[in-house]
Amino acid sequence: MAKFYALKELGFTGDDMRVVALKDTIRNIGHAVLVVYLDGDAYVLDNQTVMVLSHEKYKHYLPQYSVNEKFRWMHVPPTKNTTYTKTKK
C-alpha cells in the first residue's frame, strides 16, 4: 500500500496500478504485490525481491483478485466453455 501511494505522489494514477492478492504456488501461501501498468506491460513490485519485472516472469504466482481506488477484479481462470474477449484501453 505504501508503494501505491508513493507512486501516486510521483505522478502515476490509480488507474495505472492494482494491488493483487495472489497465491504463491511454490510456498503455497497467500501474498500481495503491486502491479503497475506502463508502456503496454504490467510490472510487479514485490517485497520479496528488489527487482521490478514484467508479470510474465512470475509463473508461480496465481492471481486471485485485484483492487485499486475505484474497482475490484476477480481473477477466474477460463474454462472450456468460457468466451473471452480482451477489452481495448
FENDA-V596889 format. One record per residue. N is the residue number from 1. RES is the residue in one small letter. PHI is phi in radians with two decimals (999 if undefined). PSI is psi in whole degrees, -180 to 180 (none if undefined). D_CENTER is the distance of its C-alpha to the mean C-alpha in Angstrom with 2 decimals. Layout:
N_RES_PHI_PSI_D_CENTER ; N_RES_PHI_PSI_D_CENTER
This chain:
1_m_999_-37_12.76 ; 2_a_-1.12_-39_15.28 ; 3_k_-1.12_-39_13.04 ; 4_f_-0.99_-52_11.75 ; 5_y_-1.28_-31_15.46 ; 6_a_-1.15_-41_16.71 ; 7_l_-1.23_-31_14.78 ; 8_k_-1.08_-41_16.09 ; 9_e_-1.11_-27_19.48 ; 10_l_-1.52_-2_19.12 ; 11_g_1.99_-6_18.65 ; 12_f_-1.27_148_15.01 ; 13_t_-1.65_161_14.73 ; 14_g_-1.06_-28_12.66 ; 15_d_-1.22_-20_11.97 ; 16_d_-1.48_-5_10.42 ; 17_m_-2.36_152_7.72 ; 18_r_-2.52_140_5.50 ; 19_v_-1.55_124_5.90 ; 20_v_-1.96_121_4.42 ; 21_a_-1.54_131_7.81 ; 22_l_-2.52_173_8.60 ; 23_k_-1.96_127_11.92 ; 24_d_-1.45_108_13.13 ; 25_t_-1.33_-14_15.72 ; 26_i_-1.39_-49_17.89 ; 27_r_-1.54_-11_18.50 ; 28_n_1.00_47_18.16 ; 29_i_-2.36_161_16.52 ; 30_g_-1.38_153_13.74 ; 31_h_-2.74_162_11.29 ; 32_a_-2.37_144_8.56 ; 33_v_-2.38_165_6.51 ; 34_l_-1.81_130_5.80 ; 35_v_-1.94_130_3.92 ; 36_v_-2.07_127_7.21 ; 37_y_-1.58_124_8.79 ; 38_l_-2.64_128_12.23 ; 39_d_0.92_43_15.11 ; 40_g_1.37_9_13.64 ; 41_d_-2.27_163_10.89 ; 42_a_-1.98_119_7.23 ; 43_y_-1.83_140_7.77 ; 44_v_-1.77_123_6.58 ; 45_l_-1.83_110_8.81 ; 46_d_-2.18_130_10.02 ; 47_n_-1.28_-1_13.35 ; 48_q_-1.47_-10_14.62 ; 49_t_-2.65_156_15.32 ; 50_v_-1.53_-11_16.48 ; 51_m_-1.40_144_15.14 ; 52_v_-1.93_112_12.32 ; 53_l_-2.13_160_11.60 ; 54_s_-1.08_149_10.17 ; 55_h_-1.04_-23_7.58 ; 56_e_-1.18_-18_10.96 ; 57_k_-1.40_-13_12.48 ; 58_y_-1.78_87_10.73 ; 59_k_-1.45_-18_12.91 ; 60_h_-1.67_4_13.35 ; 61_y_-1.80_125_9.96 ; 62_l_-1.94_103_10.13 ; 63_p_-1.09_139_7.39 ; 64_q_-1.86_-52_9.68 ; 65_y_-2.74_163_8.51 ; 66_s_-2.47_156_6.46 ; 67_v_-2.49_153_8.70 ; 68_n_-2.38_-161_10.05 ; 69_e_-1.24_-22_13.80 ; 70_k_-1.96_-32_14.92 ; 71_f_-2.32_169_13.01 ; 72_r_-2.44_147_11.35 ; 73_w_-2.27_137_10.19 ; 74_m_-1.74_128_11.37 ; 75_h_-1.66_102_10.19 ; 76_v_-1.94_123_13.73 ; 77_p_-1.12_141_14.89 ; 78_p_-1.16_148_17.60 ; 79_t_-1.86_177_21.14 ; 80_k_-1.05_-31_24.24 ; 81_n_-1.67_5_25.21 ; 82_t_-1.43_134_21.95 ; 83_t_-1.76_125_22.25 ; 84_y_-2.21_130_19.13 ; 85_t_-2.23_124_19.27 ; 86_k_-1.27_130_16.55 ; 87_t_-1.46_147_16.85 ; 88_k_-1.62_144_17.80 ; 89_k_-1.52_none_16.64
